[in-house]
Amino acid sequence: MTESELAFQRRFKAGERVVPAGGDIILQGHQAASLYTVLSGMAVRSMMLETGQRQVISFVFPGDLVGLQSGIMGQARHTVTAVTETVLCTFPRERVWELFRNQPSRAYDLTWIAAVEEHFLGETVATLGQRDATQRIAWALVRIWRRLVALGMEQDGSVPFPFRQHDLSDALGLSVVHTNRVLVALRNAGLVRLAGRRLEMLEHVQLSQIALVDMEKEDVRPIL
């Protein structure tokens, strides 16, 4: 950021918020007073259906923006729940338009983040429709692994993975039993290991091939 952008960002920031594991950051149907950038911790986005069933939409990682939907559309269309203790940088919702009026480059970053989320959701729909169970799980693990490695969270060949198998299976449209069976098969094949809330990637290239994911370098993500 330039000096003027950095100065604006400091004025734009309202403070920080800590949400304990299991706490809701944003509730579906409610209007959030703030937008948030995740400084640390992880969360899940989910929707509650009319039947009372919960559907996991995506996972939230450090650097992600939370609450943009509520800030633009007036109310949140999904819930964001902390999986671990999560520290958030807060921005007043009513000041979002200042970005577009006074900081066009930061407004572009905001638009870029929204576009990437839209692309990811499209890729998720394609995954649910065209990848089989093994490919779906491999795709999710590769995507999560790459994101956390890019964030510098790899340690001794593994990254944090605090999500439950139920969250993973829900996000991928699989049963918990089927998800567990595939994970065991991937582990027995020497490709990946999930244990102790850690994800260990043993054969990145081979798992990426199973997931039908190319090995191109990920784009640099802006942070608000």
C-alpha positions in Angstrom: 0.0 0.0 0.0 1.0 3.6 -0.6 1.4 5.9 2.4 -2.0 7.5 1.8 -3.6 4.1 1.5 -2.0 3.0 4.7 -3.1 6.1 6.5 -6.7 5.6 5.3 -6.6 2.0 6.3 -5.6 3.0 9.9 -8.5 5.5 10.0 -10.9 2.9 8.5 -10.1 0.3 11.1 -12.4 0.5 14.1 -10.8 -2.1 16.3 -10.4 -5.8 16.8 -12.8 -8.5 18.0 -12.1 -11.9 19.4 -14.6 -14.7 18.9 -14.1 -18.0 20.8 -14.3 -21.3 19.1 -17.9 -22.2 18.4 -19.0 -18.5 18.5 -20.9 -16.9 15.6 -19.1 -14.1 13.8 -22.1 -13.3 11.6 -25.6 -14.7 11.8 -27.8 -15.5 8.8 -30.6 -13.0 8.4 -29.0 -10.4 10.6 -27.4 -7.1 9.7 -23.8 -7.0 10.7 -22.5 -3.6 11.9 -19.0 -4.3 10.7 -17.0 -5.9 8.0 -14.1 -8.1 9.2 -10.7 -9.2 8.0 -9.6 -12.4 9.7 -6.3 -11.8 11.4 -5.9 -15.3 12.9 -8.1 -18.4 13.4 -10.4 -20.3 11.1 -14.2 -20.5 10.6 -16.9 -22.0 8.4 -19.6 -20.3 6.3 -22.9 -22.1 6.4 -26.6 -21.6 5.4 -29.6 -22.8 7.3 -32.2 -24.2 5.0 -36.0 -24.0 5.5 -35.9 -27.6 6.6 -33.6 -26.7 9.5 -30.7 -28.5 7.9 -27.3 -26.8 7.9 -25.2 -26.6 4.7 -21.5 -25.7 4.9 -20.6 -23.4 2.0 -16.9 -22.8 2.5 -14.1 -22.4 5.0 -12.6 -19.1 6.2 -8.9 -18.6 6.7 -6.6 -15.7 7.9 -6.7 -12.9 5.4 -10.3 -13.5 4.3 -12.9 -10.8 4.3 -16.1 -11.6 6.2 -19.4 -9.6 6.2 -19.2 -8.0 2.7 -22.5 -9.5 1.7 -24.3 -8.0 4.8 -22.5 -4.7 4.2 -23.7 -4.4 0.6 -27.1 -6.3 0.7 -28.3 -5.2 4.1 -28.4 -8.6 5.8 -26.3 -11.7 5.9 -27.4 -14.6 3.7 -25.2 -17.1 5.6 -23.7 -17.6 9.1 -20.0 -17.6 9.8 -19.0 -19.6 12.9 -15.5 -19.7 14.4 -13.9 -23.1 14.5 -10.9 -21.9 16.5 -10.5 -18.7 18.5 -10.6 -16.1 15.8 -9.2 -12.6 15.9 -10.9 -10.1 13.6 -10.0 -6.6 12.4 -13.3 -4.6 12.3 -14.4 -2.0 9.8 -17.6 0.1 10.1 -20.1 -1.1 7.5 -21.4 2.4 6.8 -17.9 3.6 5.7 -17.5 1.0 2.9 -18.5 3.6 0.3 -15.5 5.7 1.4 -13.3 3.1 -0.3 -15.0 3.7 -3.6 -15.1 7.5 -3.3 -11.6 8.1 -1.9 -9.4 4.9 -2.4 -10.0 3.4 -5.8 -7.1 1.0 -5.6 -8.4 -0.3 -2.2 -11.9 -0.5 -3.7 -10.5 -2.6 -6.6 -9.0 -4.9 -4.0 -12.4 -5.3 -2.4 -13.9 -6.1 -5.8 -11.1 -8.6 -6.5 -11.8 -10.4 -3.2 -15.5 -10.6 -4.1 -14.7 -11.9 -7.6 -12.4 -14.6 -6.2 -15.1 -15.8 -3.8 -17.5 -16.0 -6.7 -15.0 -18.0 -8.8 -14.4 -20.3 -5.9 -18.1 -21.0 -5.4 -18.3 -21.7 -9.1 -15.5 -24.2 -8.8 -17.2 -25.8 -5.8 -20.4 -26.3 -7.8 -18.4 -27.8 -10.7 -16.7 -30.1 -8.1 -20.0 -31.3 -6.7 -21.3 -31.9 -10.2 -18.4 -33.4 -12.0 -15.9 -34.9 -9.6 -16.4 -38.2 -7.8 -16.0 -38.6 -4.1 -12.3 -39.2 -4.1 -11.7 -36.3 -6.5 -13.9 -34.0 -4.3 -12.0 -34.7 -1.2 -8.6 -34.5 -2.9 -9.7 -31.2 -4.4 -10.7 -29.8 -1.0 -7.5 -30.9 0.7 -5.2 -29.6 -2.0 -7.0 -26.2 -2.0 -6.8 -25.9 1.8 -3.2 -27.1 1.9 -2.1 -24.6 -0.8 -3.9 -21.7 0.9 -2.4 -22.4 4.4 1.1 -22.9 2.9 0.8 -19.6 1.1 -0.1 -18.0 4.5 3.1 -19.5 6.0 1.3 -21.9 8.3 3.1 -25.0 7.3 5.2 -26.5 10.0 7.2 -29.8 9.7 5.3 -30.8 6.6 1.7 -30.2 8.0 -0.8 -27.4 8.4 -3.6 -26.8 10.9 -6.8 -28.5 10.1 -9.3 -27.8 12.9 -12.4 -28.7 10.8 -14.5 -31.8 11.6 -15.0 -34.6 9.1 -18.7 -33.6 9.3 -17.8 -30.1 8.0 -15.8 -31.5 5.1 -18.4 -34.0 4.1 -21.2 -31.4 4.3 -19.3 -29.0 2.1 -18.6 -31.7 -0.5 -22.1 -33.2 -0.5 -20.9 -36.6 0.9 -21.9 -38.7 3.9 -19.6 -38.7 6.9 -19.1 -42.5 6.4 -18.1 -42.1 2.8 -15.8 -39.2 3.6 -14.1 -41.2 6.3 -13.7 -44.2 3.9 -12.0 -42.0 1.2 -9.7 -40.4 3.8 -8.6 -43.8 5.0 -8.0 -44.9 1.4 -5.9 -41.7 0.7 -3.9 -42.3 3.9 -3.3 -46.0 3.1 -2.1 -44.9 -0.4 0.5 -42.7 1.3 -0.9 -39.5 -0.2 -2.2 -37.5 2.8 -2.7 -37.8 6.6 -5.3 -36.1 8.8 -4.5 -36.5 12.5 -4.3 -34.4 15.7 -6.1 -31.5 13.9 -3.3 -31.3 11.4 -3.2 -32.0 7.6 0.0 -33.6 6.3 0.5 -33.6 2.6 2.6 -36.6 1.6 2.3 -36.6 -2.2 1.2 -33.2 -3.3 1.6 -33.7 -7.1 -0.2 -37.1 -7.1 -3.1 -35.8 -5.0 -3.4 -32.7 -7.3 -3.6 -35.0 -10.3 -6.4 -37.0 -8.6 -8.2 -33.7 -7.7 -7.8 -32.5 -11.4 -6.1 -29.4 -10.1 -3.2 -27.8 -12.1 0.1 -27.0 -10.5 0.1 -23.3 -11.5 1.2 -20.8 -8.9 -1.7 -19.2 -6.9 -2.5 -15.5 -7.4 -1.3 -13.0 -4.8 -4.3 -12.1 -2.7 -4.9 -8.6 -1.5 -5.8 -8.0 2.1 -8.2 -5.3 3.3 
